Amino acid sequence: MFGIRTRARSGGFTTLIVAVYLVVGAFVAAGHHYFSNGSDGKGIATAVLAILLWPLVLFGLHIHL
């Protein structure tokens, strides 16, 4: 019984961490203008990669497909 509640809490915490990571990634990608080229498939893929790899973007990696 206690194990189920503990798993639910840790799952909620993990979801919160992932959500915060993605929101920060979206702000970083927007700040580096990755959303301005979202009209085609390559632009969308570049924006998604910039969101997922935002720490590298902050260190100067330029993602272009």
N, CA, C and O atoms as a CHARMM CRD file, in Angstrom:
* protein
*
  260
    1    1 MET  N      0.81500  -1.18700   0.00000 PROA 1      0.00000
    2    1 MET  CA     0.00000   0.00000   0.00000 PROA 1      0.00000
    3    1 MET  C      0.86000   1.25400   0.00000 PROA 1      0.00000
    4    1 MET  O      0.58800   2.19100  -0.75000 PROA 1      0.00000
    5    2 PHE  N      1.89000   1.28200   0.82700 PROA 2      0.00000
    6    2 PHE  CA     2.72900   2.46900   0.89300 PROA 2      0.00000
    7    2 PHE  C      3.56300   2.63600  -0.36800 PROA 2      0.00000
    8    2 PHE  O      3.85300   3.76100  -0.77500 PROA 2      0.00000
    9    3 GLY  N      3.95000   1.52800  -0.98800 PROA 3      0.00000
   10    3 GLY  CA     4.74300   1.57900  -2.20800 PROA 3      0.00000
   11    3 GLY  C      4.00800   2.23200  -3.36000 PROA 3      0.00000
   12    3 GLY  O      4.61800   2.91900  -4.17900 PROA 3      0.00000
   13    4 ILE  N      2.71200   2.02600  -3.43100 PROA 4      0.00000
   14    4 ILE  CA     1.90900   2.60900  -4.50300 PROA 4      0.00000
   15    4 ILE  C      1.87100   4.12500  -4.35900 PROA 4      0.00000
   16    4 ILE  O      2.00900   4.84100  -5.35000 PROA 4      0.00000
   17    5 ARG  N      1.69000   4.61500  -3.16500 PROA 5      0.00000
   18    5 ARG  CA     1.65700   6.06200  -2.95200 PROA 5      0.00000
   19    5 ARG  C      3.01200   6.68900  -3.22400 PROA 5      0.00000
   20    5 ARG  O      3.08300   7.77800  -3.79300 PROA 5      0.00000
   21    6 THR  N      4.06900   6.03300  -2.83500 PROA 6      0.00000
   22    6 THR  CA     5.40500   6.56400  -3.07000 PROA 6      0.00000
   23    6 THR  C      5.68900   6.64700  -4.56200 PROA 6      0.00000
   24    6 THR  O      6.24500   7.64000  -5.03200 PROA 6      0.00000
   25    7 ARG  N      5.31600   5.62000  -5.30900 PROA 7      0.00000
   26    7 ARG  CA     5.52600   5.64700  -6.74900 PROA 7      0.00000
   27    7 ARG  C      4.71400   6.75700  -7.40400 PROA 7      0.00000
   28    7 ARG  O      5.20200   7.41100  -8.32600 PROA 7      0.00000
   29    8 ALA  N      3.51100   6.97700  -6.95600 PROA 8      0.00000
   30    8 ALA  CA     2.67700   8.02600  -7.53400 PROA 8      0.00000
   31    8 ALA  C      3.29600   9.39200  -7.27800 PROA 8      0.00000
   32    8 ALA  O      3.29500  10.24600  -8.16500 PROA 8      0.00000
   33    9 ARG  N      3.81500   9.60600  -6.10000 PROA 9      0.00000
   34    9 ARG  CA     4.44200  10.89600  -5.79800 PROA 9      0.00000
   35    9 ARG  C      5.70000  11.10000  -6.61300 PROA 9      0.00000
   36    9 ARG  O      5.90700  12.18300  -7.16100 PROA 9      0.00000
   37   10 SER  N      6.54600  10.08900  -6.70600 PROA 10     0.00000
   38   10 SER  CA     7.77700  10.24600  -7.46100 PROA 10     0.00000
   39   10 SER  C      7.48000  10.40100  -8.94800 PROA 10     0.00000
   40   10 SER  O      8.19800  11.11400  -9.65000 PROA 10     0.00000
   41   11 GLY  N      6.44200   9.75000  -9.43200 PROA 11     0.00000
   42   11 GLY  CA     6.04700   9.91500 -10.82300 PROA 11     0.00000
   43   11 GLY  C      5.57500  11.32900 -11.10100 PROA 11     0.00000
   44   11 GLY  O      5.86800  11.88400 -12.16000 PROA 11     0.00000
   45   12 GLY  N      4.85800  11.91000 -10.17500 PROA 12     0.00000
   46   12 GLY  CA     4.40400  13.28600 -10.32500 PROA 12     0.00000
   47   12 GLY  C      5.56200  14.25900 -10.29800 PROA 12     0.00000
   48   12 GLY  O      5.57200  15.24700 -11.03300 PROA 12     0.00000
   49   13 PHE  N      6.54200  13.97900  -9.44700 PROA 13     0.00000
   50   13 PHE  CA     7.72300  14.82700  -9.36200 PROA 13     0.00000
   51   13 PHE  C      8.54300  14.73200 -10.64000 PROA 13     0.00000
   52   13 PHE  O      9.05100  15.74000 -11.13200 PROA 13     0.00000
   53   14 THR  N      8.67300  13.53300 -11.17300 PROA 14     0.00000
   54   14 THR  CA     9.40200  13.34400 -12.41900 PROA 14     0.00000
   55   14 THR  C      8.70900  14.07200 -13.56400 PROA 14     0.00000
   56   14 THR  O      9.37100  14.69100 -14.39700 PROA 14     0.00000
   57   15 THR  N      7.40600  14.00500 -13.60900 PROA 15     0.00000
   58   15 THR  CA     6.63800  14.71100 -14.63300 PROA 15     0.00000
   59   15 THR  C      6.85300  16.20900 -14.52300 PROA 15     0.00000
   60   15 THR  O      6.99000  16.89200 -15.53800 PROA 15     0.00000
   61   16 LEU  N      6.88300  16.72300 -13.31300 PROA 16     0.00000
   62   16 LEU  CA     7.12400  18.15200 -13.10500 PROA 16     0.00000
   63   16 LEU  C      8.51300  18.54100 -13.59600 PROA 16     0.00000
   64   16 LEU  O      8.66800  19.57500 -14.24600 PROA 16     0.00000
   65   17 ILE  N      9.51400  17.73900 -13.29700 PROA 17     0.00000
   66   17 ILE  CA    10.88400  18.03400 -13.73700 PROA 17     0.00000
   67   17 ILE  C     10.96800  18.03600 -15.26300 PROA 17     0.00000
   68   17 ILE  O     11.59400  18.92100 -15.84500 PROA 17     0.00000
   69   18 VAL  N     10.35000  17.06600 -15.90800 PROA 18     0.00000
   70   18 VAL  CA    10.35700  16.99700 -17.37200 PROA 18     0.00000
   71   18 VAL  C      9.63300  18.19600 -17.96200 PROA 18     0.00000
   72   18 VAL  O     10.09000  18.77000 -18.95100 PROA 18     0.00000
   73   19 ALA  N      8.51600  18.57700 -17.37200 PROA 19     0.00000
   74   19 ALA  CA     7.75900  19.73300 -17.86500 PROA 19     0.00000
   75   19 ALA  C      8.58100  21.00800 -17.74200 PROA 19     0.00000
   76   19 ALA  O      8.60700  21.81700 -18.66900 PROA 19     0.00000
   77   20 VAL  N      9.24900  21.19600 -16.61600 PROA 20     0.00000
   78   20 VAL  CA    10.08800  22.38700 -16.41900 PROA 20     0.00000
   79   20 VAL  C     11.23900  22.37700 -17.42400 PROA 20     0.00000
   80   20 VAL  O     11.55900  23.41300 -18.00600 PROA 20     0.00000
   81   21 TYR  N     11.86000  21.22100 -17.63200 PROA 21     0.00000
   82   21 TYR  CA    12.96200  21.09600 -18.59700 PROA 21     0.00000
   83   21 TYR  C     12.49800  21.51100 -19.99600 PROA 21     0.00000
   84   21 TYR  O     13.20300  22.24200 -20.69100 PROA 21     0.00000
   85   22 LEU  N     11.32000  21.04800 -20.40700 PROA 22     0.00000
   86   22 LEU  CA    10.81000  21.37200 -21.73800 PROA 22     0.00000
   87   22 LEU  C     10.41500  22.83800 -21.86100 PROA 22     0.00000
   88   22 LEU  O     10.62200  23.44500 -22.91100 PROA 22     0.00000
   89   23 VAL  N      9.85100  23.41300 -20.80500 PROA 23     0.00000
   90   23 VAL  CA     9.48500  24.83300 -20.84100 PROA 23     0.00000
   91   23 VAL  C     10.73800  25.69900 -20.93400 PROA 23     0.00000
   92   23 VAL  O     10.78200  26.64600 -21.71900 PROA 23     0.00000
   93   24 VAL  N     11.74800  25.37800 -20.14000 PROA 24     0.00000
   94   24 VAL  CA    13.01200  26.12100 -20.22300 PROA 24     0.00000
   95   24 VAL  C     13.60700  25.96000 -21.61700 PROA 24     0.00000
   96   24 VAL  O     14.11000  26.92500 -22.19300 PROA 24     0.00000
   97   25 GLY  N     13.55200  24.75300 -22.15700 PROA 25     0.00000
   98   25 GLY  CA    14.05200  24.51500 -23.50900 PROA 25     0.00000
   99   25 GLY  C     13.32000  25.33800 -24.54900 PROA 25     0.00000
  100   25 GLY  O     13.93600  25.84700 -25.48600 PROA 25     0.00000
  101   26 ALA  N     12.02100  25.47300 -24.39700 PROA 26     0.00000
  102   26 ALA  CA    11.24900  26.28800 -25.34000 PROA 26     0.00000
  103   26 ALA  C     11.65400  27.75600 -25.25100 PROA 26     0.00000
  104   26 ALA  O     11.74600  28.43100 -26.27700 PROA 26     0.00000
  105   27 PHE  N     11.89700  28.26100 -24.04200 PROA 27     0.00000
  106   27 PHE  CA    12.33500  29.64600 -23.89500 PROA 27     0.00000
  107   27 PHE  C     13.72800  29.85800 -24.48800 PROA 27     0.00000
  108   27 PHE  O     13.98000  30.87600 -25.13300 PROA 27     0.00000
  109   28 VAL  N     14.61900  28.91500 -24.27600 PROA 28     0.00000
  110   28 VAL  CA    15.96900  29.02300 -24.83900 PROA 28     0.00000
  111   28 VAL  C     15.90700  28.96400 -26.36200 PROA 28     0.00000
  112   28 VAL  O     16.56700  29.75400 -27.03800 PROA 28     0.00000
  113   29 ALA  N     15.12300  28.03700 -26.90700 PROA 29     0.00000
  114   29 ALA  CA    14.99300  27.93100 -28.35600 PROA 29     0.00000
  115   29 ALA  C     14.38700  29.20100 -28.94700 PROA 29     0.00000
  116   29 ALA  O     14.81700  29.66100 -30.00500 PROA 29     0.00000
  117   30 ALA  N     13.40300  29.75900 -28.27700 PROA 30     0.00000
  118   30 ALA  CA    12.79900  31.00300 -28.75800 PROA 30     0.00000
  119   30 ALA  C     13.79800  32.15000 -28.69000 PROA 30     0.00000
  120   30 ALA  O     13.85100  32.98900 -29.59000 PROA 30     0.00000
  121   31 GLY  N     14.58600  32.18600 -27.62800 PROA 31     0.00000
  122   31 GLY  CA    15.59000  33.23200 -27.48400 PROA 31     0.00000
  123   31 GLY  C     16.67700  33.16500 -28.54100 PROA 31     0.00000
  124   31 GLY  O     17.30400  34.17700 -28.85500 PROA 31     0.00000
  125   32 HSD  N     16.90300  31.98000 -29.08900 PROA 32     0.00000
  126   32 HSD  CA    17.89900  31.81700 -30.15000 PROA 32     0.00000
  127   32 HSD  C     17.25200  31.72000 -31.53200 PROA 32     0.00000
  128   32 HSD  O     17.90000  31.30600 -32.49300 PROA 32     0.00000
  129   33 HSD  N     15.99300  32.09700 -31.63200 PROA 33     0.00000
  130   33 HSD  CA    15.24400  32.22700 -32.89200 PROA 33     0.00000
  131   33 HSD  C     15.07800  30.91300 -33.65400 PROA 33     0.00000
  132   33 HSD  O     15.09800  30.90800 -34.88500 PROA 33     0.00000
  133   34 TYR  N     14.91700  29.81100 -32.94300 PROA 34     0.00000
  134   34 TYR  CA    14.68400  28.53700 -33.61200 PROA 34     0.00000
  135   34 TYR  C     13.23800  28.36800 -34.06800 PROA 34     0.00000
  136   34 TYR  O     12.95100  27.46600 -34.85400 PROA 34     0.00000
  137   35 PHE  N     12.33400  29.19600 -33.60500 PROA 35     0.00000
  138   35 PHE  CA    10.94400  29.08300 -34.02300 PROA 35     0.00000
  139   35 PHE  C     10.64900  29.90000 -35.27100 PROA 35     0.00000
  140   35 PHE  O      9.56200  29.77500 -35.83600 PROA 35     0.00000
  141   36 SER  N     11.57100  30.71900 -35.70900 PROA 36     0.00000
  142   36 SER  CA    11.31600  31.55600 -36.88200 PROA 36     0.00000
  143   36 SER  C     11.36300  30.75600 -38.18300 PROA 36     0.00000
  144   36 SER  O     10.85700  31.21900 -39.20500 PROA 36     0.00000
  145   37 ASN  N     11.96200  29.55900 -38.16300 PROA 37     0.00000
  146   37 ASN  CA    12.06000  28.73600 -39.37400 PROA 37     0.00000
  147   37 ASN  C     11.14900  27.52000 -39.30100 PROA 37     0.00000
  148   37 ASN  O     11.49000  26.46400 -39.83400 PROA 37     0.00000
  149   38 GLY  N     10.01600  27.64600 -38.66100 PROA 38     0.00000
  150   38 GLY  CA     9.12000  26.51100 -38.46700 PROA 38     0.00000
  151   38 GLY  C      8.14600  26.25000 -39.58800 PROA 38     0.00000
  152   38 GLY  O      7.15300  25.55300 -39.38200 PROA 38     0.00000
  153   39 SER  N      8.39500  26.78500 -40.77000 PROA 39     0.00000
  154   39 SER  CA     7.43000  26.61900 -41.85600 PROA 39     0.00000
  155   39 SER  C      7.56000  25.29100 -42.59500 PROA 39     0.00000
  156   39 SER  O      6.63300  24.88000 -43.29300 PROA 39     0.00000
  157   40 ASP  N      8.69900  24.61800 -42.45000 PROA 40     0.00000
  158   40 ASP  CA     8.86200  23.33300 -43.12400 PROA 40     0.00000
  159   40 ASP  C      9.26700  22.25900 -42.12000 PROA 40     0.00000
  160   40 ASP  O      9.43700  22.53800 -40.93300 PROA 40     0.00000
  161   41 GLY  N      9.41600  21.04900 -42.59800 PROA 41     0.00000
  162   41 GLY  CA     9.74800  19.92700 -41.71800 PROA 41     0.00000
  163   41 GLY  C     11.10200  20.07700 -41.04900 PROA 41     0.00000
  164   41 GLY  O     11.25800  19.74000 -39.87500 PROA 41     0.00000
  165   42 LYS  N     12.08700  20.58400 -41.79300 PROA 42     0.00000
  166   42 LYS  CA    13.41700  20.77000 -41.22400 PROA 42     0.00000
  167   42 LYS  C     13.40200  21.82500 -40.12200 PROA 42     0.00000
  168   42 LYS  O     14.08300  21.67400 -39.10700 PROA 42     0.00000
  169   43 GLY  N     12.63800  22.87600 -40.31400 PROA 43     0.00000
  170   43 GLY  CA    12.55100  23.92700 -39.29800 PROA 43     0.00000
  171   43 GLY  C     11.90100  23.42500 -38.02400 PROA 43     0.00000
  172   43 GLY  O     12.32700  23.77300 -36.92200 PROA 43     0.00000
  173   44 ILE  N     10.87600  22.61300 -38.17400 PROA 44     0.00000
  174   44 ILE  CA    10.20100  22.04200 -37.00500 PROA 44     0.00000
  175   44 ILE  C     11.12600  21.07100 -36.28600 PROA 44     0.00000
  176   44 ILE  O     11.20600  21.08600 -35.05800 PROA 44     0.00000
  177   45 ALA  N     11.82600  20.22400 -37.04300 PROA 45     0.00000
  178   45 ALA  CA    12.76300  19.27700 -36.43200 PROA 45     0.00000
  179   45 ALA  C     13.89400  20.00400 -35.72500 PROA 45     0.00000
  180   45 ALA  O     14.32200  19.57900 -34.65200 PROA 45     0.00000
  181   46 THR  N     14.38000  21.08300 -36.30200 PROA 46     0.00000
  182   46 THR  CA    15.43100  21.87500 -35.67200 PROA 46     0.00000
  183   46 THR  C     14.94100  22.49100 -34.37300 PROA 46     0.00000
  184   46 THR  O     15.66900  22.50100 -33.38100 PROA 46     0.00000
  185   47 ALA  N     13.71900  23.00500 -34.36400 PROA 47     0.00000
  186   47 ALA  CA    13.15900  23.59800 -33.15100 PROA 47     0.00000
  187   47 ALA  C     12.97600  22.54700 -32.06100 PROA 47     0.00000
  188   47 ALA  O     13.26400  22.81000 -30.89300 PROA 47     0.00000
  189   48 VAL  N     12.50300  21.36600 -32.43000 PROA 48     0.00000
  190   48 VAL  CA    12.32100  20.28600 -31.44600 PROA 48     0.00000
  191   48 VAL  C     13.66900  19.86000 -30.86600 PROA 48     0.00000
  192   48 VAL  O     13.78600  19.66200 -29.65700 PROA 48     0.00000
  193   49 LEU  N     14.67600  19.71900 -31.70900 PROA 49     0.00000
  194   49 LEU  CA    16.00400  19.37000 -31.21200 PROA 49     0.00000
  195   49 LEU  C     16.57600  20.46000 -30.31800 PROA 49     0.00000
  196   49 LEU  O     17.23600  20.16100 -29.32200 PROA 49     0.00000
  197   50 ALA  N     16.33000  21.71200 -30.66000 PROA 50     0.00000
  198   50 ALA  CA    16.80900  22.81900 -29.82600 PROA 50     0.00000
  199   50 ALA  C     16.13700  22.79500 -28.45700 PROA 50     0.00000
  200   50 ALA  O     16.77200  23.11100 -27.45100 PROA 50     0.00000
  201   51 ILE  N     14.86400  22.42500 -28.41100 PROA 51     0.00000
  202   51 ILE  CA    14.17100  22.32300 -27.12400 PROA 51     0.00000
  203   51 ILE  C     14.74500  21.18600 -26.29800 PROA 51     0.00000
  204   51 ILE  O     14.97400  21.34200 -25.09900 PROA 51     0.00000
  205   52 LEU  N     14.98000  20.04500 -26.93000 PROA 52     0.00000
  206   52 LEU  CA    15.47800  18.88000 -26.19600 PROA 52     0.00000
  207   52 LEU  C     16.94200  19.02500 -25.79300 PROA 52     0.00000
  208   52 LEU  O     17.35500  18.50400 -24.75700 PROA 52     0.00000
  209   53 LEU  N     17.72000  19.72300 -26.59700 PROA 53     0.00000
  210   53 LEU  CA    19.15200  19.86000 -26.34700 PROA 53     0.00000
  211   53 LEU  C     19.52400  21.27000 -25.90200 PROA 53     0.00000
  212   53 LEU  O     20.62100  21.74100 -26.20300 PROA 53     0.00000
  213   54 TRP  N     18.62800  21.95000 -25.19200 PROA 54     0.00000
  214   54 TRP  CA    18.84400  23.34700 -24.84600 PROA 54     0.00000
  215   54 TRP  C     20.11000  23.61500 -24.04200 PROA 54     0.00000
  216   54 TRP  O     20.67500  24.69700 -24.19900 PROA 54     0.00000
  217   55 PRO  N     20.60300  22.71200 -23.18900 PROA 55     0.00000
  218   55 PRO  CA    21.87300  23.03800 -22.52200 PROA 55     0.00000
  219   55 PRO  C     23.02600  23.20700 -23.51800 PROA 55     0.00000
  220   55 PRO  O     23.90100  24.05100 -23.32200 PROA 55     0.00000
  221   56 LEU  N     23.02400  22.40700 -24.58100 PROA 56     0.00000
  222   56 LEU  CA    24.05300  22.54700 -25.60400 PROA 56     0.00000
  223   56 LEU  C     23.90200  23.84300 -26.38800 PROA 56     0.00000
  224   56 LEU  O     24.89300  24.45500 -26.78700 PROA 56     0.00000
  225   57 VAL  N     22.66700  24.25700 -26.60600 PROA 57     0.00000
  226   57 VAL  CA    22.41000  25.52300 -27.29100 PROA 57     0.00000
  227   57 VAL  C     22.96900  26.67500 -26.46500 PROA 57     0.00000
  228   57 VAL  O     23.53700  27.61600 -27.01900 PROA 57     0.00000
  229   58 LEU  N     22.81500  26.61000 -25.15900 PROA 58     0.00000
  230   58 LEU  CA    23.36300  27.66000 -24.29600 PROA 58     0.00000
  231   58 LEU  C     24.88700  27.71700 -24.36400 PROA 58     0.00000
  232   58 LEU  O     25.47800  28.78300 -24.19300 PROA 58     0.00000
  233   59 PHE  N     25.52400  26.57100 -24.61400 PROA 59     0.00000
  234   59 PHE  CA    26.98000  26.52600 -24.71000 PROA 59     0.00000
  235   59 PHE  C     27.48200  26.84900 -26.11900 PROA 59     0.00000
  236   59 PHE  O     28.68100  26.75400 -26.38100 PROA 59     0.00000
  237   60 GLY  N     26.58600  27.22600 -27.02300 PROA 60     0.00000
  238   60 GLY  CA    26.99300  27.69900 -28.33800 PROA 60     0.00000
  239   60 GLY  C     26.78900  26.74300 -29.48700 PROA 60     0.00000
  240   60 GLY  O     27.20100  27.05900 -30.60300 PROA 60     0.00000
  241   61 LEU  N     26.17500  25.58800 -29.27900 PROA 61     0.00000
  242   61 LEU  CA    25.90500  24.66700 -30.37600 PROA 61     0.00000
  243   61 LEU  C     24.79400  25.24300 -31.25100 PROA 61     0.00000
  244   61 LEU  O     23.74100  25.63400 -30.74800 PROA 61     0.00000
  245   62 HSD  N     25.03000  25.29300 -32.54000 PROA 62     0.00000
  246   62 HSD  CA    24.02100  25.77400 -33.48700 PROA 62     0.00000
  247   62 HSD  C     23.43000  24.56700 -34.20000 PROA 62     0.00000
  248   62 HSD  O     24.13400  23.85900 -34.92000 PROA 62     0.00000
  249   63 ILE  N     22.15700  24.33600 -34.00200 PROA 63     0.00000
  250   63 ILE  CA    21.47800  23.17900 -34.58200 PROA 63     0.00000
  251   63 ILE  C     20.77800  23.61800 -35.86600 PROA 63     0.00000
  252   63 ILE  O     19.85900  24.43600 -35.84300 PROA 63     0.00000
  253   64 HSD  N     21.22800  23.06500 -36.96700 PROA 64     0.00000
  254   64 HSD  CA    20.59800  23.35200 -38.25800 PROA 64     0.00000
  255   64 HSD  C     20.56100  22.07100 -39.07500 PROA 64     0.00000
  256   64 HSD  O     21.59400  21.44100 -39.30100 PROA 64     0.00000
  257   65 LEU  N     19.38500  21.69300 -39.51200 PROA 65     0.00000
  258   65 LEU  CA    19.23800  20.50300 -40.35300 PROA 65     0.00000
  259   65 LEU  C     19.09900  20.87600 -41.79600 PROA 65     0.00000
  260   65 LEU  O     18.96500  20.00000 -42.65000 PROA 65     0.00000
